């Protein structure tokens, strides 16, 4: 918020590197939602878990140094998932959480369960585990007429399930990933500075995600 106030005072522009807001796969999900592909959105769920890496077990990774990362691995991984939900559904205004360290490889938490709600009434939840015996990376959006699921960090196809008059259908929608992963967002910054576009990742949107993380950790 100090950064926000400083830029407001000077009138200069600033942007944040939540580059998924301009990646084709997430723009496609946004398009499906706008088209009513799954009807009215009821809730969204994040599932992310993976094994602990050897350098994490040895305490030699910056992600597990709160003085550097701001928390544990969650603070590096989950912010991107929470930010893309802000992009798709708007501001999260209520948060409740549980977190613990189960494996005891390092000091910060390795397991989190979070429930949240958006200003528009959509509800959400998420489970994160960084010491599991398997891997999963999926965001599921459940609507009144179907479901959309997609990876946040992977490049797999978007899955669209739909109930219609013709029955139940499942579509896999492959989406190309740009060679340079942040180029699309950087281009939107350049375009805004040239008065040709508006960058979707600002200090204000980033502050909303930071607020959610503070609420998860009970700092507010």
C-alpha positions in Angstrom: 0.0 0.0 0.0 3.0 2.3 0.5 4.0 1.6 -3.1 0.4 2.4 -4.3 0.4 5.7 -2.3 3.8 6.7 -3.7 2.7 6.1 -7.3 -0.6 7.9 -6.7 1.3 10.9 -5.4 3.6 11.1 -8.4 1.1 10.2 -11.0 3.5 7.6 -12.5 2.3 4.3 -13.8 3.3 0.9 -12.3 2.4 -2.6 -13.2 2.8 -6.1 -11.6 4.1 -9.3 -13.2 1.0 -11.4 -12.9 1.4 -12.3 -16.6 -1.3 -15.0 -16.7 -3.8 -12.2 -17.1 -2.7 -12.0 -20.7 -2.0 -15.7 -21.5 -4.3 -17.3 -24.2 -5.4 -20.1 -21.9 -6.8 -17.8 -19.2 -8.3 -15.5 -21.8 -10.0 -18.5 -23.3 -11.5 -19.5 -19.9 -12.7 -15.9 -19.5 -14.3 -16.1 -22.9 -16.1 -19.3 -22.0 -17.5 -17.7 -18.9 -18.6 -14.7 -20.7 -20.4 -16.9 -23.3 -22.2 -18.7 -20.5 -20.6 -22.0 -21.4 -21.4 -23.4 -17.9 -24.3 -21.2 -17.1 -24.2 -19.2 -13.8 -21.0 -19.8 -11.9 -21.7 -21.4 -8.5 -18.2 -22.0 -7.0 -14.5 -22.5 -7.9 -12.0 -24.8 -6.3 -8.2 -24.9 -6.5 -6.3 -28.2 -6.0 -2.5 -28.0 -5.9 -0.2 -30.6 -4.4 3.2 -32.0 -5.1 6.1 -33.8 -3.3 8.7 -31.9 -1.4 11.8 -31.3 -3.4 15.2 -32.4 -2.1 16.5 -28.9 -1.7 13.4 -28.0 0.3 13.9 -30.9 2.6 17.5 -29.8 3.1 16.4 -26.3 3.9 18.2 -24.8 0.9 15.4 -23.1 -1.0 14.4 -19.5 -0.9 10.7 -20.4 -1.0 11.0 -21.7 2.6 12.7 -18.6 4.0 10.0 -16.3 5.3 12.3 -13.3 5.4 12.8 -13.6 1.7 9.5 -15.1 0.4 7.1 -13.6 2.9 6.0 -17.0 4.1 6.4 -20.5 2.7 6.0 -22.0 -0.8 2.4 -20.9 -0.8 3.4 -17.3 -1.1 5.2 -18.0 -4.4 2.8 -20.5 -5.9 -0.7 -19.6 -4.7 -0.6 -15.9 -5.4 -0.7 -16.6 -9.1 -3.8 -18.9 -8.7 -5.5 -16.3 -6.5 -4.7 -13.5 -8.9 -6.2 -15.3 -11.9 -9.4 -15.9 -9.9 -9.5 -12.1 -9.2 -9.1 -11.6 -13.0 -12.0 -14.0 -13.7 -14.4 -13.2 -10.9 -13.3 -9.9 -9.3 -12.5 -9.1 -5.7 -12.4 -11.7 -2.9 -14.0 -10.1 0.2 -14.0 -12.9 2.8 -11.4 -15.5 3.7 -11.1 -18.3 6.3 -8.1 -20.6 6.5 -6.3 -23.5 8.2 -2.6 -24.1 7.8 -0.1 -26.3 9.4 3.3 -28.0 8.9 2.8 -31.8 8.6 6.1 -33.1 7.2 8.4 -30.8 9.3 11.0 -30.4 6.6 11.2 -26.6 7.2 9.6 -24.0 9.4 6.8 -22.5 7.2 3.5 -24.3 6.6 3.3 -27.1 4.0 -0.5 -27.6 4.1 -3.2 -25.1 3.7 -7.0 -25.3 3.4 -8.7 -22.0 2.4 -12.4 -20.9 1.9 -13.3 -17.6 0.4 -16.1 -15.7 -1.3 -16.2 -13.0 -3.9 -18.1 -9.7 -3.8 -20.4 -11.1 -6.5 -21.5 -14.0 -4.3 -19.4 -16.8 -6.0 -17.8 -19.0 -3.4 -14.4 -20.7 -3.6 -12.0 -23.0 -1.8 -8.5 -24.3 -2.2 -6.2 -27.1 -0.9 -2.4 -26.8 -1.1 0.1 -29.5 0.0 3.8 -29.3 -0.6 4.7 -32.6 0.9 2.3 -35.0 -0.9 3.1 -38.4 -2.6 1.6 -37.3 -5.9 1.0 -34.2 -8.0 -2.1 -32.2 -9.1 -2.6 -28.7 -10.5 -6.1 -27.9 -11.4 -8.6 -25.1 -11.0 -12.3 -26.2 -11.4 -15.1 -23.8 -12.0 -18.6 -25.3 -11.4 -21.6 -23.7 -13.0 -25.3 -24.3 -13.2 -24.9 -26.1 -16.6 -21.4 -27.6 -16.5 -17.8 -27.4 -15.4 -14.5 -25.8 -16.7 -11.2 -27.2 -15.4 -7.7 -26.1 -16.3 -4.1 -26.1 -15.1 -2.6 -22.9 -13.7 1.1 -23.8 -14.2 0.9 -26.5 -16.8 0.0 -26.4 -20.5 -2.7 -29.0 -20.7 -6.0 -28.6 -22.5 -8.9 -26.8 -21.0 -11.7 -29.2 -20.1 -15.2 -28.0 -20.7 -18.1 -30.2 -19.5 -21.6 -29.2 -20.4 -25.2 -30.3 -19.8 -27.6 -29.2 -22.6 -30.8 -30.4 -24.3 -28.6 -32.8 -26.3 -27.1 -34.5 -23.2 -23.8 -34.4 -21.5 -20.7 -33.4 -23.5 -17.0 -33.1 -22.8 -14.6 -31.0 -24.9 -10.9 -30.7 -24.7 -9.7 -27.3 -25.8 -6.0 -27.1 -26.4 -4.5 -23.6 -26.1 -1.1 -22.5 -27.4 1.4 -21.2 -24.9 3.6 -18.3 -26.1 7.3 -19.0 -26.5 8.1 -16.1 -24.2 5.7 -16.5 -21.3 5.6 -12.8 -20.1 5.6 -11.2 -23.6 1.9 -10.7 -23.8 1.7 -8.8 -20.5 4.8 -6.7 -21.3 3.2 -5.8 -24.7 0.0 -4.7 -22.9 2.2 -2.4 -20.7 3.9 -0.9 -23.7 0.6 -0.4 -25.4 -0.9 1.3 -22.3 2.1 3.6 -22.1 1.5 4.4 -25.8 -2.2 5.0 -25.1 -3.3 2.0 -27.2 -4.5 -0.5 -24.5 -5.0 -1.0 -20.8 -2.7 -3.4 -18.9 -4.9 -5.7 -16.7 -2.2 -6.3 -14.0 -1.9 -3.2 -11.8 -0.8 -2.2 -8.3 -4.5 -2.3 -7.3 -5.2 -5.8 -8.5 -1.9 -7.0 -6.9 -2.9 -5.4 -3.7 -6.1 -7.3 -3.6 -4.2 -10.6 -3.9 -1.8 -9.5 -1.2 -4.8 -8.7 1.0 -6.2 -12.2 0.6 -2.8 -13.7 1.6 -2.6 -11.5 4.7 -6.1 -12.7 5.6 -5.1 -16.3 5.1 -2.2 -15.8 7.5 -4.3 -13.9 10.0 -2.4 -10.7 9.6 -5.5 -8.5 9.2 
